[in-house]
Amino acid sequence: MTEVIMSRFFNSIYKDIVPYTPGERPSDKKYIKLNTNESPYAPAPGVITAMQAEAAGLNLYNDPGCNDFLKAAADYHGLTPDYIFAGNGADEVLQYALLAFFGQGTKGVCSDITYPYYKGYFQSFGLEHSLLPLNDDFSINVEDFASADENVILVNPNAPTGLCLPINEVEKIVAANKDRIVLVDEAYVDYGGESCLPLVKKYDNLLVVRTFSKSRNLAGGRIGYAVGDPTLIGDMNTLKAVINPYNLNTMAQAGGIASFADEAYFRTCVDKVIAAREMFTEGLRELGFRVLDSKANFVFACHEKKQGGDLYRQLKAEGVLVRYYNAPRIDNWIRVSIGTMDDMKAVLDILKKILA
Ligand SMILES: *Cc1c(COP(=O)(O)O)cnc(C)c1O
C-alpha cells in the first residue's frame, strides 16, 4: 500500500479516514488479472464507434441533463426518464445519494462485510453509521435490516460474497423502513441475481444503483445510474447541479446509449462469464475449496489447507492476481473475478499445482 501523505491544512474531520486500496496493477510481468471484477470482454462494437464519434466534439460541453442517456436507460427499464439519475460511475451516484439522504440524525447501516467504499463514504462525509453482521454462512439477516429503522445500504448480490437475496426478501426490508431510505446497490445483478427494480414504482424510499463497469464491459468508461422515485432523483439532481453539473462526459453518454442498444452482445458476454463461473466453481470444489454460490462475476472461496493470504501470494507468484482481504472473518478467503473460460481453466491448473 502506498503511504498516505498529509498536509497540515487537511481538514481534521478526515483524520481517521482509511483510504480504500484499489486492486493492484503491477507491471513487472503479464498477469491474469482477476482482482477488480472487470469484464474480460471489450465493450460492444457499437459502443466503441459511438464513443469515437463524439471525440471530435469534445471542445463543447456535454449535455448536463444527460437527456438522451436518461431516455435510453428509461426505455430499457420500462420507466420514464424522471426515474433515472446518471453519474460518473456508480461511485459518484452513491456519493450524491449519501449526500442527499443520509445524515440528519439518522444512521446509515450496511453489512459488516460488503463493498468497502461505504465505510469510506460514511467516514469522509462524517455520517454516523453502524455495521450489521452477516450470519456465519455470510448470508444477510433480513430481520436485522428490516428492523433497522435507519437508512439502509444493501449490496445485492453482495460483494465479496456473491450471495443474492430474492426480491421478496428485499421488499421486506424496504417495506419495513418506509420512512428511511433503502439503497440497493445492484452492481452485479446482471450475473444471475434478482433485481428489485420492479419495486421502484411502489416504494418512494427505494433507490437502486447500477453500473456499466461490470456486466457492460465499461469499467474505464465511468457510467453509473440510479433508479428511484422522481422525488429522490430530483433531490440528487439538485445537488449535482451545484457540485458537478457536467458529470457524465459526452463519450460516456453516447457509449451508454449504444450499450443499451446492443442487447445481444450484452447477453452473450454475460452468459460467457456465467458459464466460466460455473465451471470454475465446480473445479474449485473438486480441489477441496469451499465456494459460496455466486450470482456475480467473481467467486469467494477458501481452502482448509491454505490460508487466504498464502493463496493470494502463491497465485501472484504464478502470474494470477486475485483479491485478498486481511480483515476479520474473511482473512481465510480469496475473491477471484471471473475472466474467460481459458483464464479460469489456467487458474484451476495453477491451483492444482499450488495445492499438490
Ligand atoms: C464496482 C462497484 C461499484 C462502482 O461501480 P463504478 O460504476 O465503477 O463506480 C459500486 N458498488 C459495487 C458493489 C461495486 O462492486
The ligand as a Tripos MOL2 file, in Angstrom:
@<TRIPOS>MOLECULE
LIG
   15    15     1     0     0
SMALL
NO_CHARGES

@<TRIPOS>ATOM
      1 C1        -17.8500   -1.8250   -8.8720 C.3       1 LIG1
      2 C2        -18.8530   -1.4380   -7.8380 C.ar      1 LIG1
      3 C3        -19.3570   -0.1410   -7.7370 C.ar      1 LIG1
      4 C4        -18.8000    1.0090   -8.5080 C.3       1 LIG1
      5 O1        -19.0080    0.9800   -9.8100 O.3       1 LIG1
      6 P1        -18.4140    2.1420  -10.7390 P.3       1 LIG1
      7 O2        -19.5200    2.3740  -11.6950 O.co2     1 LIG1
      8 O3        -17.1950    1.5630  -11.3850 O.co2     1 LIG1
      9 O4        -18.1140    3.3400   -9.9050 O.co2     1 LIG1
     10 C5        -20.3400    0.1180   -6.8080 C.ar      1 LIG1
     11 N1        -20.7900   -0.8350   -5.9880 N.ar      1 LIG1
     12 C6        -20.3090   -2.0800   -6.0250 C.ar      1 LIG1
     13 C7        -20.8500   -3.0960   -5.0980 C.3       1 LIG1
     14 C8        -19.3250   -2.4180   -6.9420 C.ar      1 LIG1
     15 O5        -18.8130   -3.6420   -6.9570 O.3       1 LIG1
@<TRIPOS>BOND
     1     1     2 1
     2     2     3 ar
     3     2    14 ar
     4     3     4 1
     5     3    10 ar
     6     4     5 1
     7     5     6 1
     8     6     7 2
     9     6     8 1
    10     6     9 1
    11    10    11 ar
    12    11    12 ar
    13    12    13 1
    14    12    14 ar
    15    14    15 1
@<TRIPOS>SUBSTRUCTURE
     1 LIG1         1 GROUP 0 **** ****
